[in-house]
Amino acid sequence: MKRYDVRHIAFHVLIGIYFVWFFVFAALIAMALMNVLGHGNPALSPVFMLWMFLNLVMGTALFIVIRLFRQETVLNRIVLYTYFLMAAATVTTVLIVQAA
């Protein structure tokens, strides 16, 4: 009978959830920018800000848990760079929305 490495499976499940979060969060940022720059409904801006804050909190939790595995792989570097890219995109989007 095979023994499954539960820690390895959990790591890959978390990576899968992280990349789902990444694409959903990117779509949310794009929707917020399209709403502001495309002269959308200004009443939606606070809703987008709240959603982006909550998504950033969830992404931070995922990022911290993935970093707890302490694996030095290419996948960990991709997670590191994409997380900070999304954090920077969030700050930039919030500044753009607040200025508009």
Phi and psi in radians as a Rosetta constraint file:
Dihedral C 1 N 2 CA 2 C 2 CIRCULARHARMONIC -1.359 0.35
Dihedral N 2 CA 2 C 2 N 3 CIRCULARHARMONIC 2.496 0.35
Dihedral C 2 N 3 CA 3 C 3 CIRCULARHARMONIC -1.733 0.35
Dihedral N 3 CA 3 C 3 N 4 CIRCULARHARMONIC 2.222 0.35
Dihedral C 3 N 4 CA 4 C 4 CIRCULARHARMONIC -1.635 0.35
Dihedral N 4 CA 4 C 4 N 5 CIRCULARHARMONIC 2.411 0.35
Dihedral C 4 N 5 CA 5 C 5 CIRCULARHARMONIC -1.471 0.35
Dihedral N 5 CA 5 C 5 N 6 CIRCULARHARMONIC 1.713 0.35
Dihedral C 5 N 6 CA 6 C 6 CIRCULARHARMONIC -1.122 0.35
Dihedral N 6 CA 6 C 6 N 7 CIRCULARHARMONIC -0.621 0.35
Dihedral C 6 N 7 CA 7 C 7 CIRCULARHARMONIC -1.116 0.35
Dihedral N 7 CA 7 C 7 N 8 CIRCULARHARMONIC -0.716 0.35
Dihedral C 7 N 8 CA 8 C 8 CIRCULARHARMONIC -1.170 0.35
Dihedral N 8 CA 8 C 8 N 9 CIRCULARHARMONIC -0.731 0.35
Dihedral C 8 N 9 CA 9 C 9 CIRCULARHARMONIC -1.125 0.35
Dihedral N 9 CA 9 C 9 N 10 CIRCULARHARMONIC -0.743 0.35
Dihedral C 9 N 10 CA 10 C 10 CIRCULARHARMONIC -1.082 0.35
Dihedral N 10 CA 10 C 10 N 11 CIRCULARHARMONIC -0.686 0.35
Dihedral C 10 N 11 CA 11 C 11 CIRCULARHARMONIC -1.058 0.35
Dihedral N 11 CA 11 C 11 N 12 CIRCULARHARMONIC -0.807 0.35
Dihedral C 11 N 12 CA 12 C 12 CIRCULARHARMONIC -1.235 0.35
Dihedral N 12 CA 12 C 12 N 13 CIRCULARHARMONIC -0.565 0.35
Dihedral C 12 N 13 CA 13 C 13 CIRCULARHARMONIC -1.138 0.35
Dihedral N 13 CA 13 C 13 N 14 CIRCULARHARMONIC -0.765 0.35
Dihedral C 13 N 14 CA 14 C 14 CIRCULARHARMONIC -1.100 0.35
Dihedral N 14 CA 14 C 14 N 15 CIRCULARHARMONIC -0.676 0.35
Dihedral C 14 N 15 CA 15 C 15 CIRCULARHARMONIC -1.111 0.35
Dihedral N 15 CA 15 C 15 N 16 CIRCULARHARMONIC -0.727 0.35
Dihedral C 15 N 16 CA 16 C 16 CIRCULARHARMONIC -1.075 0.35
Dihedral N 16 CA 16 C 16 N 17 CIRCULARHARMONIC -0.788 0.35
Dihedral C 16 N 17 CA 17 C 17 CIRCULARHARMONIC -1.113 0.35
Dihedral N 17 CA 17 C 17 N 18 CIRCULARHARMONIC -0.654 0.35
Dihedral C 17 N 18 CA 18 C 18 CIRCULARHARMONIC -1.087 0.35
Dihedral N 18 CA 18 C 18 N 19 CIRCULARHARMONIC -0.780 0.35
Dihedral C 18 N 19 CA 19 C 19 CIRCULARHARMONIC -1.260 0.35
Dihedral N 19 CA 19 C 19 N 20 CIRCULARHARMONIC -0.505 0.35
Dihedral C 19 N 20 CA 20 C 20 CIRCULARHARMONIC -1.114 0.35
Dihedral N 20 CA 20 C 20 N 21 CIRCULARHARMONIC -0.782 0.35
Dihedral C 20 N 21 CA 21 C 21 CIRCULARHARMONIC -1.033 0.35
Dihedral N 21 CA 21 C 21 N 22 CIRCULARHARMONIC -0.745 0.35
Dihedral C 21 N 22 CA 22 C 22 CIRCULARHARMONIC -1.016 0.35
Dihedral N 22 CA 22 C 22 N 23 CIRCULARHARMONIC -0.847 0.35
Dihedral C 22 N 23 CA 23 C 23 CIRCULARHARMONIC -1.243 0.35
Dihedral N 23 CA 23 C 23 N 24 CIRCULARHARMONIC -0.634 0.35
Dihedral C 23 N 24 CA 24 C 24 CIRCULARHARMONIC -1.168 0.35
Dihedral N 24 CA 24 C 24 N 25 CIRCULARHARMONIC -0.726 0.35
Dihedral C 24 N 25 CA 25 C 25 CIRCULARHARMONIC -1.175 0.35
Dihedral N 25 CA 25 C 25 N 26 CIRCULARHARMONIC -0.678 0.35
Dihedral C 25 N 26 CA 26 C 26 CIRCULARHARMONIC -1.091 0.35
Dihedral N 26 CA 26 C 26 N 27 CIRCULARHARMONIC -0.704 0.35
Dihedral C 26 N 27 CA 27 C 27 CIRCULARHARMONIC -1.144 0.35
Dihedral N 27 CA 27 C 27 N 28 CIRCULARHARMONIC -0.672 0.35
Dihedral C 27 N 28 CA 28 C 28 CIRCULARHARMONIC -1.122 0.35
Dihedral N 28 CA 28 C 28 N 29 CIRCULARHARMONIC -0.752 0.35
Dihedral C 28 N 29 CA 29 C 29 CIRCULARHARMONIC -1.114 0.35
Dihedral N 29 CA 29 C 29 N 30 CIRCULARHARMONIC -0.729 0.35
Dihedral C 29 N 30 CA 30 C 30 CIRCULARHARMONIC -1.100 0.35
Dihedral N 30 CA 30 C 30 N 31 CIRCULARHARMONIC -0.706 0.35
Dihedral C 30 N 31 CA 31 C 31 CIRCULARHARMONIC -1.138 0.35
Dihedral N 31 CA 31 C 31 N 32 CIRCULARHARMONIC -0.688 0.35
Dihedral C 31 N 32 CA 32 C 32 CIRCULARHARMONIC -1.133 0.35
Dihedral N 32 CA 32 C 32 N 33 CIRCULARHARMONIC -0.738 0.35
Dihedral C 32 N 33 CA 33 C 33 CIRCULARHARMONIC -1.183 0.35
Dihedral N 33 CA 33 C 33 N 34 CIRCULARHARMONIC -0.700 0.35
Dihedral C 33 N 34 CA 34 C 34 CIRCULARHARMONIC -1.133 0.35
Dihedral N 34 CA 34 C 34 N 35 CIRCULARHARMONIC -0.607 0.35
Dihedral C 34 N 35 CA 35 C 35 CIRCULARHARMONIC -1.143 0.35
Dihedral N 35 CA 35 C 35 N 36 CIRCULARHARMONIC -0.712 0.35
Dihedral C 35 N 36 CA 36 C 36 CIRCULARHARMONIC -1.392 0.35
Dihedral N 36 CA 36 C 36 N 37 CIRCULARHARMONIC -0.843 0.35
Dihedral C 36 N 37 CA 37 C 37 CIRCULARHARMONIC -1.403 0.35
Dihedral N 37 CA 37 C 37 N 38 CIRCULARHARMONIC -0.398 0.35
Dihedral C 37 N 38 CA 38 C 38 CIRCULARHARMONIC -1.681 0.35
Dihedral N 38 CA 38 C 38 N 39 CIRCULARHARMONIC 0.264 0.35
Dihedral C 38 N 39 CA 39 C 39 CIRCULARHARMONIC 0.989 0.35
Dihedral N 39 CA 39 C 39 N 40 CIRCULARHARMONIC 0.888 0.35
Dihedral C 39 N 40 CA 40 C 40 CIRCULARHARMONIC -1.423 0.35
Dihedral N 40 CA 40 C 40 N 41 CIRCULARHARMONIC -2.718 0.35
Dihedral C 40 N 41 CA 41 C 41 CIRCULARHARMONIC -1.409 0.35
Dihedral N 41 CA 41 C 41 N 42 CIRCULARHARMONIC 2.005 0.35
Dihedral C 41 N 42 CA 42 C 42 CIRCULARHARMONIC -1.176 0.35
Dihedral N 42 CA 42 C 42 N 43 CIRCULARHARMONIC -0.313 0.35
Dihedral C 42 N 43 CA 43 C 43 CIRCULARHARMONIC -1.257 0.35
Dihedral N 43 CA 43 C 43 N 44 CIRCULARHARMONIC -0.292 0.35
Dihedral C 43 N 44 CA 44 C 44 CIRCULARHARMONIC -1.444 0.35
Dihedral N 44 CA 44 C 44 N 45 CIRCULARHARMONIC -0.263 0.35
Dihedral C 44 N 45 CA 45 C 45 CIRCULARHARMONIC -1.023 0.35
Dihedral N 45 CA 45 C 45 N 46 CIRCULARHARMONIC -0.790 0.35
Dihedral C 45 N 46 CA 46 C 46 CIRCULARHARMONIC -1.110 0.35
Dihedral N 46 CA 46 C 46 N 47 CIRCULARHARMONIC -0.575 0.35
Dihedral C 46 N 47 CA 47 C 47 CIRCULARHARMONIC -1.164 0.35
Dihedral N 47 CA 47 C 47 N 48 CIRCULARHARMONIC -0.770 0.35
Dihedral C 47 N 48 CA 48 C 48 CIRCULARHARMONIC -1.103 0.35
Dihedral N 48 CA 48 C 48 N 49 CIRCULARHARMONIC -0.663 0.35
Dihedral C 48 N 49 CA 49 C 49 CIRCULARHARMONIC -1.110 0.35
Dihedral N 49 CA 49 C 49 N 50 CIRCULARHARMONIC -0.740 0.35
Dihedral C 49 N 50 CA 50 C 50 CIRCULARHARMONIC -1.120 0.35
Dihedral N 50 CA 50 C 50 N 51 CIRCULARHARMONIC -0.792 0.35
Dihedral C 50 N 51 CA 51 C 51 CIRCULARHARMONIC -1.096 0.35
Dihedral N 51 CA 51 C 51 N 52 CIRCULARHARMONIC -0.705 0.35
Dihedral C 51 N 52 CA 52 C 52 CIRCULARHARMONIC -1.165 0.35
Dihedral N 52 CA 52 C 52 N 53 CIRCULARHARMONIC -0.680 0.35
Dihedral C 52 N 53 CA 53 C 53 CIRCULARHARMONIC -1.078 0.35
Dihedral N 53 CA 53 C 53 N 54 CIRCULARHARMONIC -0.843 0.35
Dihedral C 53 N 54 CA 54 C 54 CIRCULARHARMONIC -1.108 0.35
Dihedral N 54 CA 54 C 54 N 55 CIRCULARHARMONIC -0.693 0.35
Dihedral C 54 N 55 CA 55 C 55 CIRCULARHARMONIC -1.175 0.35
Dihedral N 55 CA 55 C 55 N 56 CIRCULARHARMONIC -0.633 0.35
Dihedral C 55 N 56 CA 56 C 56 CIRCULARHARMONIC -1.169 0.35
Dihedral N 56 CA 56 C 56 N 57 CIRCULARHARMONIC -0.646 0.35
Dihedral C 56 N 57 CA 57 C 57 CIRCULARHARMONIC -1.118 0.35
Dihedral N 57 CA 57 C 57 N 58 CIRCULARHARMONIC -0.783 0.35
Dihedral C 57 N 58 CA 58 C 58 CIRCULARHARMONIC -1.146 0.35
Dihedral N 58 CA 58 C 58 N 59 CIRCULARHARMONIC -0.712 0.35
Dihedral C 58 N 59 CA 59 C 59 CIRCULARHARMONIC -1.136 0.35
Dihedral N 59 CA 59 C 59 N 60 CIRCULARHARMONIC -0.634 0.35
Dihedral C 59 N 60 CA 60 C 60 CIRCULARHARMONIC -1.133 0.35
Dihedral N 60 CA 60 C 60 N 61 CIRCULARHARMONIC -0.718 0.35
Dihedral C 60 N 61 CA 61 C 61 CIRCULARHARMONIC -1.096 0.35
Dihedral N 61 CA 61 C 61 N 62 CIRCULARHARMONIC -0.779 0.35
Dihedral C 61 N 62 CA 62 C 62 CIRCULARHARMONIC -1.074 0.35
Dihedral N 62 CA 62 C 62 N 63 CIRCULARHARMONIC -0.774 0.35
Dihedral C 62 N 63 CA 63 C 63 CIRCULARHARMONIC -1.063 0.35
Dihedral N 63 CA 63 C 63 N 64 CIRCULARHARMONIC -0.775 0.35
Dihedral C 63 N 64 CA 64 C 64 CIRCULARHARMONIC -1.125 0.35
Dihedral N 64 CA 64 C 64 N 65 CIRCULARHARMONIC -0.746 0.35
Dihedral C 64 N 65 CA 65 C 65 CIRCULARHARMONIC -1.149 0.35
Dihedral N 65 CA 65 C 65 N 66 CIRCULARHARMONIC -0.695 0.35
Dihedral C 65 N 66 CA 66 C 66 CIRCULARHARMONIC -1.138 0.35
Dihedral N 66 CA 66 C 66 N 67 CIRCULARHARMONIC -0.688 0.35
Dihedral C 66 N 67 CA 67 C 67 CIRCULARHARMONIC -1.183 0.35
Dihedral N 67 CA 67 C 67 N 68 CIRCULARHARMONIC -0.403 0.35
Dihedral C 67 N 68 CA 68 C 68 CIRCULARHARMONIC -1.156 0.35
Dihedral N 68 CA 68 C 68 N 69 CIRCULARHARMONIC -0.349 0.35
Dihedral C 68 N 69 CA 69 C 69 CIRCULARHARMONIC -1.252 0.35
Dihedral N 69 CA 69 C 69 N 70 CIRCULARHARMONIC -0.371 0.35
Dihedral C 69 N 70 CA 70 C 70 CIRCULARHARMONIC 0.910 0.35
Dihedral N 70 CA 70 C 70 N 71 CIRCULARHARMONIC 0.817 0.35
Dihedral C 70 N 71 CA 71 C 71 CIRCULARHARMONIC -1.759 0.35
Dihedral N 71 CA 71 C 71 N 72 CIRCULARHARMONIC 2.307 0.35
Dihedral C 71 N 72 CA 72 C 72 CIRCULARHARMONIC -1.680 0.35
Dihedral N 72 CA 72 C 72 N 73 CIRCULARHARMONIC 1.412 0.35
Dihedral C 72 N 73 CA 73 C 73 CIRCULARHARMONIC -2.174 0.35
Dihedral N 73 CA 73 C 73 N 74 CIRCULARHARMONIC 2.975 0.35
Dihedral C 73 N 74 CA 74 C 74 CIRCULARHARMONIC -1.128 0.35
Dihedral N 74 CA 74 C 74 N 75 CIRCULARHARMONIC -0.621 0.35
Dihedral C 74 N 75 CA 75 C 75 CIRCULARHARMONIC -1.072 0.35
Dihedral N 75 CA 75 C 75 N 76 CIRCULARHARMONIC -0.686 0.35
Dihedral C 75 N 76 CA 76 C 76 CIRCULARHARMONIC -1.146 0.35
Dihedral N 76 CA 76 C 76 N 77 CIRCULARHARMONIC -0.642 0.35
Dihedral C 76 N 77 CA 77 C 77 CIRCULARHARMONIC -1.164 0.35
Dihedral N 77 CA 77 C 77 N 78 CIRCULARHARMONIC -0.681 0.35
Dihedral C 77 N 78 CA 78 C 78 CIRCULARHARMONIC -1.102 0.35
Dihedral N 78 CA 78 C 78 N 79 CIRCULARHARMONIC -0.761 0.35
Dihedral C 78 N 79 CA 79 C 79 CIRCULARHARMONIC -1.088 0.35
Dihedral N 79 CA 79 C 79 N 80 CIRCULARHARMONIC -0.763 0.35
Dihedral C 79 N 80 CA 80 C 80 CIRCULARHARMONIC -1.039 0.35
Dihedral N 80 CA 80 C 80 N 81 CIRCULARHARMONIC -0.875 0.35
Dihedral C 80 N 81 CA 81 C 81 CIRCULARHARMONIC -1.206 0.35
Dihedral N 81 CA 81 C 81 N 82 CIRCULARHARMONIC -0.708 0.35
Dihedral C 81 N 82 CA 82 C 82 CIRCULARHARMONIC -1.203 0.35
Dihedral N 82 CA 82 C 82 N 83 CIRCULARHARMONIC -0.587 0.35
Dihedral C 82 N 83 CA 83 C 83 CIRCULARHARMONIC -1.127 0.35
Dihedral N 83 CA 83 C 83 N 84 CIRCULARHARMONIC -0.838 0.35
Dihedral C 83 N 84 CA 84 C 84 CIRCULARHARMONIC -1.215 0.35
Dihedral N 84 CA 84 C 84 N 85 CIRCULARHARMONIC -0.501 0.35
Dihedral C 84 N 85 CA 85 C 85 CIRCULARHARMONIC -1.112 0.35
Dihedral N 85 CA 85 C 85 N 86 CIRCULARHARMONIC -0.775 0.35
Dihedral C 85 N 86 CA 86 C 86 CIRCULARHARMONIC -1.219 0.35
Dihedral N 86 CA 86 C 86 N 87 CIRCULARHARMONIC -0.628 0.35
Dihedral C 86 N 87 CA 87 C 87 CIRCULARHARMONIC -1.116 0.35
Dihedral N 87 CA 87 C 87 N 88 CIRCULARHARMONIC -0.745 0.35
Dihedral C 87 N 88 CA 88 C 88 CIRCULARHARMONIC -1.155 0.35
Dihedral N 88 CA 88 C 88 N 89 CIRCULARHARMONIC -0.689 0.35
Dihedral C 88 N 89 CA 89 C 89 CIRCULARHARMONIC -1.126 0.35
Dihedral N 89 CA 89 C 89 N 90 CIRCULARHARMONIC -0.618 0.35
Dihedral C 89 N 90 CA 90 C 90 CIRCULARHARMONIC -1.161 0.35
Dihedral N 90 CA 90 C 90 N 91 CIRCULARHARMONIC -0.813 0.35
Dihedral C 90 N 91 CA 91 C 91 CIRCULARHARMONIC -1.082 0.35
Dihedral N 91 CA 91 C 91 N 92 CIRCULARHARMONIC -0.745 0.35
Dihedral C 91 N 92 CA 92 C 92 CIRCULARHARMONIC -1.106 0.35
Dihedral N 92 CA 92 C 92 N 93 CIRCULARHARMONIC -0.751 0.35
Dihedral C 92 N 93 CA 93 C 93 CIRCULARHARMONIC -1.130 0.35
Dihedral N 93 CA 93 C 93 N 94 CIRCULARHARMONIC -0.731 0.35
Dihedral C 93 N 94 CA 94 C 94 CIRCULARHARMONIC -1.089 0.35
Dihedral N 94 CA 94 C 94 N 95 CIRCULARHARMONIC -0.728 0.35
Dihedral C 94 N 95 CA 95 C 95 CIRCULARHARMONIC -1.113 0.35
Dihedral N 95 CA 95 C 95 N 96 CIRCULARHARMONIC -0.687 0.35
Dihedral C 95 N 96 CA 96 C 96 CIRCULARHARMONIC -1.168 0.35
Dihedral N 96 CA 96 C 96 N 97 CIRCULARHARMONIC -0.768 0.35
Dihedral C 96 N 97 CA 97 C 97 CIRCULARHARMONIC -1.140 0.35
Dihedral N 97 CA 97 C 97 N 98 CIRCULARHARMONIC -0.707 0.35
Dihedral C 97 N 98 CA 98 C 98 CIRCULARHARMONIC -1.188 0.35
Dihedral N 98 CA 98 C 98 N 99 CIRCULARHARMONIC -0.546 0.35
Dihedral C 98 N 99 CA 99 C 99 CIRCULARHARMONIC -1.323 0.35
Dihedral N 99 CA 99 C 99 N 100 CIRCULARHARMONIC -0.429 0.35
